[in-house]
């Protein structure tokens, strides 16, 4: 391997990228850099200018001009950071999310068209080669929280939610096929009829593969959103993915105008309950039941979206980790 080999491959790959029409119709009316900023905001719902500069290696003045334009166009809004009063949190507006979704759809169509020219038998080799390049040039480092992106579900992801919930909780908690049936019904109801302005699903992606998920859907109680099917793959735990997924639901529910977020889980799912407590959820009821082939204690949790953080902290109770919320 020589420097010339790398440079030759770069020229080849640049031509491939050019075939995808990057920088022209694909991202119009935005530049490639502006589109990258929109992408980061869409996949990291809690960020600020300093985060964006670090992630994208942008000049502070250049980024400021981009954000000013986005604010004038109604794509973003800025507010005080909950963690650092010296910083301003940047979030996409409803229009901003629509633009992000359009740009993402264009990119997926372009890459899909490129893959359409690759024989099915060659695709596993291509995927392995891409993974090899990333592993070698990435220095073999461990995944970092910033490597994880939250995105909308792509074709096949809803089926992945059902399959991974069933397999994971059979392995970790010995739940039977009744749980898979429950998850399948929840996902099918969402797929067949959901209002994107009031309901949403997030997929956590790491190195091109899904490693987590959560849903926000309307509850039967007026003004309430329900958090459902929180899941994080075992090999991706410790990266803060569960916290990011729950925070995404809370932020979305608040912006959509819900009064509260509710969820139902079980006492054996200790890690998930710790996450809910950190985000201000309060344990309001629990009841023993026999489900999924096991004796369990079901729990109802609630988050008042209008309560102050101090008030929520003062009344929250319970101990608990990871697990599905149905």
C-alpha positions as CSV (number, residue, x, y, z in Angstrom):
1,X,0.0,0.0,0.0
2,X,1.4,3.4,-1.1
3,X,0.3,7.0,-0.8
4,X,-0.5,6.8,-4.5
5,X,-2.8,3.9,-3.9
6,X,-4.8,5.9,-1.5
7,X,-4.9,9.0,-3.8
8,X,-6.0,6.8,-6.7
9,X,-8.8,5.4,-4.7
10,X,-9.8,8.9,-3.5
11,X,-10.1,10.0,-7.1
12,X,-12.2,7.0,-8.0
13,X,-14.5,7.4,-5.0
14,X,-14.9,11.1,-5.6
15,X,-16.2,10.2,-9.0
16,X,-18.7,7.8,-7.5
17,X,-19.9,10.4,-5.0
18,X,-20.2,12.8,-8.0
19,X,-22.5,10.3,-9.6
20,X,-24.8,10.7,-6.6
21,X,-25.2,14.4,-7.5
22,X,-23.9,15.6,-4.2
23,X,-23.9,19.4,-3.9
24,X,-26.4,19.9,-6.7
25,X,-30.1,18.7,-6.9
26,X,-29.6,16.3,-4.0
27,X,-29.3,19.0,-1.4
28,X,-30.8,22.0,-3.2
29,X,-31.4,24.7,-2.1
30,X,-28.7,24.1,0.5
31,X,-25.0,23.5,0.2
32,X,-23.4,20.2,1.3
33,X,-22.1,21.8,4.5
34,X,-25.6,23.3,5.3
35,X,-27.1,19.9,4.7
36,X,-24.6,18.3,7.1
37,X,-25.6,20.8,9.8
38,X,-29.3,19.9,9.2
39,X,-28.4,16.2,9.4
40,X,-26.6,16.6,12.7
41,X,-29.5,18.6,14.2
42,X,-32.0,16.0,13.1
43,X,-30.0,13.1,14.6
44,X,-28.8,14.8,17.8
45,X,-31.9,16.6,19.2
46,X,-30.0,18.2,22.1
47,X,-27.0,20.1,20.7
48,X,-25.5,23.6,20.5
49,X,-23.1,25.6,18.3
50,X,-20.1,24.3,20.2
51,X,-21.2,20.7,19.6
52,X,-21.7,21.3,15.9
53,X,-18.3,23.0,15.5
54,X,-16.6,20.1,17.1
55,X,-18.6,17.4,15.2
56,X,-18.2,19.1,11.8
57,X,-14.9,20.9,12.2
58,X,-16.4,24.2,11.1
59,X,-15.2,27.7,11.5
60,X,-17.2,29.5,14.2
61,X,-18.1,32.5,12.0
62,X,-19.1,30.2,9.1
63,X,-21.4,28.1,11.3
64,X,-22.9,31.2,12.9
65,X,-23.9,32.5,9.4
66,X,-25.5,29.1,8.6
67,X,-27.5,29.1,11.8
68,X,-28.6,32.7,11.3
69,X,-29.9,31.7,7.8
70,X,-31.7,28.7,9.2
71,X,-33.3,30.7,11.9
72,X,-34.5,33.3,9.4
73,X,-35.9,30.5,7.2
74,X,-37.8,29.0,10.2
75,X,-35.7,25.8,10.3
76,X,-34.3,26.1,13.8
77,X,-35.0,27.7,17.1
78,X,-32.6,28.5,19.9
79,X,-33.2,28.3,23.6
80,X,-31.3,28.1,26.9
81,X,-29.3,24.9,27.6
82,X,-30.6,22.9,30.5
83,X,-27.1,21.7,31.3
84,X,-25.0,24.9,30.8
85,X,-26.6,28.4,31.0
86,X,-23.7,29.8,29.0
87,X,-24.8,27.8,26.0
88,X,-27.8,28.0,23.7
89,X,-29.6,24.8,22.6
90,X,-30.4,24.5,18.9
91,X,-33.3,22.4,17.8
92,X,-35.1,21.9,14.5
93,X,-38.6,23.2,14.1
94,X,-41.4,21.3,12.5
95,X,-40.4,22.8,9.1
96,X,-36.8,22.0,9.9
97,X,-37.6,18.3,10.4
98,X,-39.6,18.3,7.2
99,X,-36.5,19.6,5.3
100,X,-34.3,17.1,7.0
101,X,-36.6,14.3,6.1
102,X,-36.7,15.4,2.5
103,X,-32.9,15.6,2.2
104,X,-32.6,12.2,3.8
105,X,-35.1,10.7,1.4
106,X,-33.2,12.1,-1.6
107,X,-29.9,10.7,-0.2
108,X,-31.5,7.3,0.3
109,X,-32.9,7.3,-3.2
110,X,-29.6,8.2,-4.7
111,X,-27.6,5.6,-2.8
112,X,-30.3,3.1,-3.5
113,X,-30.0,3.8,-7.2
114,X,-26.2,3.3,-7.0
115,X,-26.6,0.0,-5.1
116,X,-29.1,-1.0,-7.8
117,X,-26.2,-1.3,-10.2
118,X,-24.4,-3.8,-7.9
119,X,-25.2,-7.5,-8.3
120,X,-26.9,-9.1,-5.3
121,X,-24.1,-11.6,-5.0
122,X,-21.5,-8.8,-4.7
123,X,-23.3,-6.8,-2.1
124,X,-22.0,-8.8,0.9
125,X,-18.5,-8.4,-0.4
126,X,-19.0,-4.6,-0.8
127,X,-20.4,-4.3,2.8
128,X,-17.5,-6.3,4.2
129,X,-15.0,-4.2,2.3
130,X,-16.5,-0.9,3.6
131,X,-16.5,-2.3,7.1
132,X,-12.8,-3.3,6.7
133,X,-11.8,0.2,5.6
134,X,-13.7,1.8,8.6
135,X,-12.2,-0.7,11.1
136,X,-8.6,-0.2,9.9
137,X,-8.6,3.6,9.3
138,X,-10.7,4.1,12.5
139,X,-7.8,2.7,14.6
140,X,-9.8,0.0,16.2
141,X,-11.2,2.4,18.8
142,X,-14.2,1.7,20.8
143,X,-17.5,3.3,19.8
144,X,-18.2,6.7,21.3
145,X,-21.6,8.3,22.2
146,X,-21.1,10.8,19.3
147,X,-20.9,7.8,16.8
148,X,-24.6,7.0,17.5
149,X,-27.2,8.8,15.5
150,X,-31.0,8.9,16.0
151,X,-33.0,8.7,12.8
152,X,-36.4,7.9,11.4
153,X,-37.1,4.2,10.7
154,X,-36.2,3.0,7.2
155,X,-37.9,0.1,5.4
156,X,-37.3,-3.0,7.4
157,X,-36.7,-1.2,10.7
158,X,-40.2,-1.8,12.1
159,X,-39.7,-5.5,11.5
160,X,-36.3,-5.2,13.2
161,X,-38.1,-3.7,16.3
162,X,-40.3,-6.8,16.6
163,X,-37.5,-9.3,16.0
164,X,-35.0,-7.8,18.4
165,X,-37.6,-7.2,21.2
166,X,-38.7,-10.9,20.9
167,X,-35.1,-12.3,20.8
168,X,-33.6,-10.0,23.4
169,X,-36.2,-10.4,26.1
170,X,-36.4,-14.2,25.5
171,X,-32.7,-14.4,26.1
172,X,-32.4,-12.0,29.0
173,X,-35.7,-12.6,30.8
174,X,-37.0,-15.9,29.3
175,X,-40.2,-14.2,28.1
176,X,-42.2,-16.3,25.7
177,X,-43.9,-15.7,22.3
178,X,-46.7,-13.8,23.9
179,X,-44.4,-10.8,24.2
180,X,-43.5,-11.0,20.5
181,X,-47.2,-11.0,19.7
182,X,-47.7,-7.9,21.8
183,X,-44.8,-6.0,20.2
184,X,-46.0,-7.1,16.7
185,X,-49.5,-5.6,17.4
186,X,-48.0,-2.4,18.6
187,X,-45.8,-2.0,15.6
188,X,-48.5,-3.1,13.2
189,X,-50.9,-0.5,14.6
190,X,-48.3,2.2,14.2
191,X,-47.4,1.2,10.7
192,X,-51.0,1.1,9.5
193,X,-52.2,4.4,11.0
194,X,-50.2,7.0,12.8
195,X,-50.2,10.8,12.7
196,X,-46.5,12.0,12.1
197,X,-47.2,15.3,13.8
198,X,-48.3,13.5,17.1
199,X,-46.5,10.1,16.9
200,X,-43.0,9.1,16.0
201,X,-40.4,6.3,16.1
202,X,-36.7,6.7,16.5
203,X,-34.0,4.2,15.6
204,X,-30.5,4.5,17.2
205,X,-27.9,3.6,14.6
206,X,-24.2,2.8,15.2
207,X,-21.8,2.0,12.4
208,X,-24.6,1.6,10.0
209,X,-26.7,-0.9,12.1
210,X,-29.7,-0.3,14.3
211,X,-28.8,-0.7,18.0
212,X,-31.9,0.8,19.8
213,X,-35.4,2.1,19.3
214,X,-38.3,3.8,21.0
215,X,-41.8,4.9,20.0
216,X,-44.0,7.9,21.0
217,X,-47.7,7.3,20.3
218,X,-51.0,8.9,21.4
219,X,-52.5,7.4,24.6
220,X,-56.2,6.8,25.2
221,X,-56.2,9.5,27.9
222,X,-56.6,13.0,26.4
223,X,-53.5,15.1,26.2
224,X,-51.2,12.1,27.0
225,X,-48.4,10.6,24.9
226,X,-47.3,7.0,25.6
227,X,-43.6,5.9,25.4
228,X,-43.3,2.4,24.0
229,X,-40.8,-0.3,23.1
230,X,-37.6,1.3,24.5
231,X,-34.7,-1.1,23.6
232,X,-30.9,-0.9,23.5
233,X,-28.8,-3.7,22.2
234,X,-26.5,-5.2,24.9
235,X,-23.2,-4.4,22.9
236,X,-24.3,-0.8,22.6
237,X,-25.1,-0.1,26.2
238,X,-23.0,2.4,28.1
239,X,-23.1,5.0,25.3
240,X,-26.1,6.9,26.7
241,X,-28.4,5.6,24.0
242,X,-31.3,4.9,26.3
243,X,-31.1,8.4,27.8
244,X,-31.1,10.0,24.3
245,X,-34.0,7.9,23.1
246,X,-36.1,8.9,26.2
247,X,-35.1,12.5,25.8
248,X,-36.1,12.4,22.2
249,X,-39.6,11.3,23.2
250,X,-39.9,13.9,25.9
251,X,-38.8,16.7,23.6
252,X,-41.1,15.6,20.8
253,X,-44.1,15.2,23.2
254,X,-43.6,18.7,24.7
255,X,-43.3,20.3,21.2
256,X,-46.4,18.4,20.0
257,X,-48.4,19.9,22.8
258,X,-48.9,16.9,25.0
259,X,-49.6,17.5,28.7
260,X,-47.9,14.3,29.9
261,X,-46.0,11.2,28.9
262,X,-47.0,7.9,30.4
263,X,-45.5,4.4,30.1
264,X,-46.0,0.8,31.4
265,X,-43.1,-1.4,32.2
266,X,-42.2,-4.2,34.6
267,X,-40.2,-4.2,37.8
268,X,-37.5,-6.7,36.5
269,X,-36.4,-4.0,34.0
270,X,-34.2,-2.2,36.4
271,X,-32.0,-0.2,34.0
272,X,-35.0,1.3,32.2
273,X,-36.5,2.5,35.4
274,X,-33.3,4.3,36.3
275,X,-33.5,6.1,33.0
276,X,-37.1,7.1,33.5
277,X,-36.3,8.5,37.0
278,X,-33.5,10.6,35.6
279,X,-35.9,12.2,33.1
280,X,-38.4,13.0,35.8
281,X,-40.9,10.1,35.5
282,X,-42.8,9.2,38.6
283,X,-44.0,5.7,39.6
284,X,-47.7,6.1,40.1
285,X,-49.0,2.5,40.3
286,X,-47.9,-1.1,40.3
287,X,-49.7,-4.5,40.2
288,X,-48.6,-8.1,40.0
289,X,-49.6,-10.1,36.9
290,X,-48.8,-13.2,34.9
291,X,-47.6,-12.4,31.4
292,X,-45.1,-13.6,28.8
293,X,-44.9,-16.9,30.7
294,X,-43.5,-15.2,33.9
295,X,-44.8,-13.8,37.2
296,X,-44.2,-10.0,37.0
297,X,-45.1,-6.7,38.6
298,X,-46.3,-4.2,36.1
299,X,-45.6,-0.5,36.7
300,X,-47.2,2.7,35.5
301,X,-44.9,5.7,35.2
302,X,-45.9,9.3,34.4
303,X,-44.0,12.5,33.5
304,X,-45.8,15.8,33.9
305,X,-44.5,18.0,31.0
306,X,-45.6,21.2,32.8
307,X,-44.0,20.4,36.2
308,X,-40.7,22.1,37.1
309,X,-37.5,19.9,37.3
310,X,-37.3,20.5,41.1
311,X,-40.9,19.4,41.6
312,X,-40.4,16.3,39.5
313,X,-37.2,15.4,41.3
314,X,-38.9,15.7,44.7
315,X,-41.7,13.2,44.0
316,X,-40.0,10.6,41.8
317,X,-39.6,7.2,43.4
318,X,-38.4,3.7,42.6
319,X,-35.1,2.3,41.8
320,X,-34.4,0.7,38.5
321,X,-32.5,-0.2,33.8
322,X,-33.1,-1.4,30.3
323,X,-36.2,-3.0,29.1
324,X,-39.2,-2.5,26.9
325,X,-41.9,-0.1,27.7
326,X,-45.2,-1.2,26.3
